[in-house]
Amino acid sequence: MLDTLDAAVVRRWCATGLAALKRHQGEIDELNVYPVPDGDTGTNLVLTLTSAQQALAMDLDTLPDSGPTAHGHTLRLMAQGALLGARGNSGVILSQILRGFADAAAAAPAVRGREFAAALRSATVAAYTAVTRPVEGTLLTVVGAAADAAERADSDDLPAVAGVAARAAAEALAHTPEQLPALARAGVVDAGGRGLCVLLDALVEVLTGESAVRAAPAPRAARPAATVARETGSEEYAYEVQFLLDAPAEAVTGMRRALSALGDSLVVVGDGREPEGTWNVHVHVNDVGAAVEAGVAAGRPYRISVTRFADQPEPSPGPAADGRAAVVVATGVGIADLFAAEGATVVPGNPSTGELLDAVRSTGAARVVVLPNDPNTGAVASAAAREAHRFGIKVSVVPTRSPVQALAALAVRDGTRRFEDDVIAMAEAAGACRYAEVCHASREALTVAGPCRPGDVLALVEGEVHLIGADLIDTCAAVVDRMLGGGGELVTLLAGADAPAGLTEAVRAHVARRWPFVEVQAYPGGQPHYPLLVGIE
C-alpha cells in the first residue's frame, strides 16, 4: 500500500494505465455513437498516453536546482507528452486533465489524499476551461464526479481517496446516457469517460497492488449496425482539423473566437508556458483553409492533420503487445497486402520524412523497425528515425532495397529476442536475399551488359543491368537461372501491375524443370514499371 504519489508511482501509473487502455481499446472504440467516423476514442486515448509514456522514457530524471518537486517534474513531463501527442477530442481533453492535475500536485511537498483531491479539482477546471461549449454526459462529467467524491472523502489516505474517486467516476459514467440523448439512443456510455475510468482504476491498482478492473456498464439497447464512430460534435461538419501551435495566450484568444464561428468540437489546450506556449488545437469544420488560417494568424501552426470524415478508414489494430512494430514502404497493392499480413504498417511508395514519422508514431510502439525497400527512401527513413528519437521512439532502419528483401526480413522477426538482436537477424536475412528486377527499357542507353533500345527487356540484378533480351518470359527465366547458379533454395516472384497473364506460372515451370530442388513462391505484387521482381534465398 503506497501513501504518496511520488515520481516512481507516476511512472508506474502511466505504464499501467497505457497497458490497461490497450486492453480496453476495442471496447472503448465500440462506444462511439455518431454516424461519421472521427478517429475512435479508444485508439485516440492509447496514442495520447503512448506519447506521454514516451516523454517519460526520454527523461533522465535530472532537475534544475530551482525546478519543481520530483513528482511534479514527472507529472508535468507526462502532461507535456500527452499534449504533444494528443489525438482527437478525447485525447486533447485528457492531456488537459493531466496538465491541470500536474499544476496542482507539483507545488505540494507530498501528494496524499487531500492533495490528490485538490489536483483532481484542478484537472476538472482545466478540462472544462479547454472546451468552448462544455457538454454534460461526457468525459467532463466523469472527471468532475471523481473530483467531487475525492473532496468529500476529506482524508490523507491516498489509496482510499483514489478508490473513492474511481468508484464515483464509474457511477457517473453509468449515468451519462441520461444526460446525452445520443448515448441513450445508442444504448452506450460515454467513450471518453470510460477511458478516464480505466486510468483511475489503473492508479488504484498501482497504489494498492490489487487489480481494480471494473467492467463498463452494460448497454441498455442494441446498437444499430450502421453506426460508426465520431467522438463528438454534429454531423454538419465534414472535416476534423488538428494542429500544434506556438503562440502567445492573447493571440490564442482571438483564434478561439475565429474557430468557434467556423465549427464545433473546439478544444484548445496549452502547456502553460509564458509568454509563448505550445497549444493543441482540435476543431470540426467545413472550411479547412479558414481553420488553418486562424492558426497562422495566431502564431506558428505545425503537425497539421486534416481528416475528411467520409473517407475515414477502418480503425487500425492497436499497438503491438510487446511494444514493437514494423513500418514498411510498399508500391503495389499486392505487396502492401503481403506486408500487412505480416503485421506491418504499410506506407505508400516515395514517402516524405514526415509521412514516415507519422507512420512510426501511429504504431504506438516504443521500438520500431523501418524497411524502406528503395535506395532513395533509405535516407528519408534515417531522417525519420532521428526525428522519432525526440518522441522517445527507438527506430532502426534495415536498409532493404527491394520488397523481396523486406519479406525475407519479416519472415525471421521474433518478438522473444532482444530488439537489437531481432534487428540484426532481420538485416542478415535481408542481406542474404539477392534481388532482381525485370522491366522494359524506356530509352536508348549503354549499359554494362551492352547497348539497349527502347522496348528491350532489361534484367537488373542488385541494381545493375545483367541481361538484355527481346522476350519477357525468356529474359525472366534467364535471370533466375543466372542467380540460382550462385546457389539458392527459395525463389520469390512478385508479378507487377502490367505483367502478362501466366508470367509467374511460366517462370515457376521453368524452375521446376531446371532446378527441381528449389522452392518457388509467387504472388501478385501489383508494382508499377517492373513486370517481375525476383528474390533468391
C-alpha positions, -999 to +999 in steps of 0.1 A: +000+000+000+016+033-011+007+065+007+021+092-016+021+099-053+059+102-059+077+102-092+081+064-093+044+059-087+036+084-115+057+064-139+041+032-129+006+048-132+014+059-168+027+025-178-001+006-161-027+030-175-014+027-210-014-011-208-050-010-195-061+013-223-046-010-248-066-040-233-098-019-234-091-001-267-115-021-288-142-019-262-139+019-259-138+023-297-171+005-299-187+031-276-186+058-302-221+068-312-221+093-340-227+081-376-195+096-391-160+083-381-137+106-362-108+085-350-122+061-324-118+072-288-100+042-275-074+044-302-070+082-296-066+077-259-040+050-265-020+071-288-022+101-265-010+082-234+017+065-256+031+099-263+031+106-225+049+074-218+075+081-245+081+116-229+088+098-196+111+073-213+132+101-227+136+118-193+169+114-175+155+123-140+176+154-138+161+186-123+175+221-121+180+234-085+151+257-089+128+231-105+096+216-092+094+186-069+104+153-084+068+141-087+058+175-101+085+172-128+073+137-137+037+147-138+044+178-160+066+157-183+037+132-186+012+160-193+035+176-219+040+144-237+002+138-238-003+174-251+022+170-280+008+135-290-029+141-282-052+127-309-089+136-313-112+154-289-108+129-261-070+129-263-068+166-262-091+169-232-072+141-214-039+160-219-055+190-202-068+169-173-032+157-168-019+192-171-043+205-145-035+176-122+002+183-126-001+220-120-018+215-086+002+185-075+036+199-084+036+225-057+027+201-029+057+187-010+039+153-009+007+142-027-015+123-002-053+121-002-062+158+002-035+169-023-048+143-047-084+157-043-071+192-050-052+180-081-084+163-094-103+196-089-076+215-108-078+188-136-116+193-138-113+231-140-086+228-167-108+203-187-139+225-186-119+256-195-104+239-225-138+231-241-156+260-258-190+246-252-189+221-224-215+193-226-225+171-196-227+134-200-191+133-213-155+129-201-160+163-183-188+150-162-168+119-152-137+138-141-159+163-122-176+135-103-143+120-094-131+153-080-163+159-060-160+124-044-123+129-036-130+162-019-159+148+001-137+120+014-116+146+032-088+122+040-050+120+037-053+083+029-043+084-007-053+048-017-087+053-001-093+087-017-082+074-051-105+044-047-135+067-038-127+088-069-125+058-092-159+045-079-176+079-083-162+081-118-177+047-127-211+057-112-211+090-132-202+071-163-232+048-159-255+079-158-240+095-189-268+081-212-293+100-190-275+133-198-268+128-235-297+117-258-272+104-284-258+080-258-293+069-247-304+062-283-273+041-289-275+023-256-239+031-246-220+051-221-195+079-230-164+066-246-140+093-232-154+089-197-149+051-199-112+058-208-108+080-178-123+053-156-097+028-169-069+053-160-083+059-125-086+021-119-050+017-130-039+043-104-058+024-077-041-008-088-007+008-086-014+023-051-029-008-036-012-036-055-046-051-062-064-053-096-092-027-098-106-039-131-141-026-135-163-036-164-181-010-184-218-005-177-238-028-199-255-013-229-292-006-225-301-014-261-287-029-292-266-005-312-276+000-349-252-020-371-246+010-393-235+033-365-198+040-366-175+063-347-174+101-342-162+112-308-183+143-305-200+171-325-227+174-350-229+159-385-229+193-401-191+195-403-172+173-428-136+177-415-116+173-384-086+197-382-060+193-355-026+210-351+000+222-327+005+259-323+033+280-309+017+313-299+011+338-270-020+334-250-036+367-261-033+356-298-049+323-289-079+341-275-086+356-309-081+323-326-107+306-303-133+331-314-125+326-351-126+288-348-158+289-327-175+307-355-163+281-381-174+248-365-178+228-333-160+204-311-134+231-305-108+223-279-077+244-274-053+234-247-018+248-238+012+238-218+011+268-195+044+283-206+048+321-208+050+344-227+046+319-256+035+284-252+026+253-272-011+247-278-030+217-292-060+228-313-089+205-323-120+215-342-146+202-367-152+225-396-163+226-433-137+253-443-103+237-436-084+266-451-101+291-428-093+270-398-056+268-406-055+305-414-069+312-380-039+293-366-015+312-388-029+345-377-023+335-340+012+320-343+031+291-359+009+260-366+026+227-373+019+190-374-014+199-391-037+169-397-070+170-416-094+141-417-124+140-440-149+120-421-164+104-451-130+090-461-120+077-427-107+041-430-115+013-406-096+017-373-061+001-374-051-025-350-037-014-316+000-011-309+020-043-307+016-060-274+053-063-269+059-026-277+075-034-312+063-027-347+075-027-383+069+001-409+074-009-445+073+012-477+054-005-505+044+003-541+017-021-553-015-033-537-004-069-536+029-061-520+011-039-494-012-068-486+017-092-481+033-068-456+001-061-438-004-098-434+029-099-416+016-073-391+035-044-406+023-008-410+024+000-447+034+034-462+029+041-499+060+045-521+083+075-521+072+089-487+084+121-471+102+121-438+070+134-421+049+107-436+073+080-424+075+096-389+037+097-387+035+060-396+061+052-369+042+072-343+009+057-353+021+022-344+021+032-307+052+011-302+084+022-284+107+002-308+101+002-345+120-012-374+117+005-408+121-013-441+125+013-469+127-011-499+143+015-521+178+031-520+163+066-525+140+061-495+168+049-472+179+085-464+144+095-457+139+066-434+171+075-415+159+111-411+125+099-398+144+076-373+163+106-360+131+126-356+113+097-338+140+098-311+126+131-300+094+113-292+110+086-272+107+060-300+137+039-309+138+033-346+162+010-365+163+011-403+171-022-421+184-010-455+163-031-477+165-022-514+136-044-527+103-057-514+116-093-516+143-084-491+117-070-467+097-102-470+128-122-461+134-099-431+099-100-418+099-138-420+126-141-393+112-114-370+109-128-334+094-108-306+110-130-280+145-118-289+160-085-277+150-058-301+186-052-312+192-089-318+160-090-338+171-061-360+204-078-367+187-111-376+163-092-400+192-073-416+211-106-421+181-122-437+176-092-460+212-091-469+212-128-478+183-123-502+196-114-536+171-095-558+164-088-594+141-065-613+128-070-649+115-041-669+113-026-704+139+000-715+124+034-719+152+049-740+184+040-758+214+036-734+247+020-730+247-005-700+273-028-685+255-056-704+257-037-737+236-012-756+198-013-753+170+003-773+135+014-762+113-016-756+141-041-749+137-063-718+162-055-691+171-077-662+188-059-633+205-078-605+212-058-574+206-026-594+229-034-623+218-045-658+229-081-663+208-092-693+191-075-723+165-096-741+137-094-766+112-117-749+099-110-714+094-146-703+127-158-717+146-130-700+129-136-667+138-173-668+174-165-678+179-141-649+166-167-625+190-192-639+219-168-636+211-161-599+205-197-590+238-205-605+253-189-574+232-210-551+197-207-536+169-227-521+139-204-524+127-182-552+102-154-546+083-139-576+062-108-574+042-101-606+038-064-615+007-044-624+014-047-662+027-083-661+012-105-688-011-134-677+009-165-670+042-149-664+049-162-629+035-197-639+059-199-668+089-189-646+077-214-620+075-242-646+110-233-659+125-235-624+107-269-617+124-283-649+159-268-644+161-266-606+139-294-592+150-290-556+143-252-554+111-240-539+092-212-557+067-188-542+047-164-565+024-135-555+006-107-573+027-077-563+009-050-584+041-029-585+044-004-614+071-004-640+085-038-632+066-068-646+086-091-623+106-088-591+127-118-581+142-128-547+167-156-542+174-170-507 
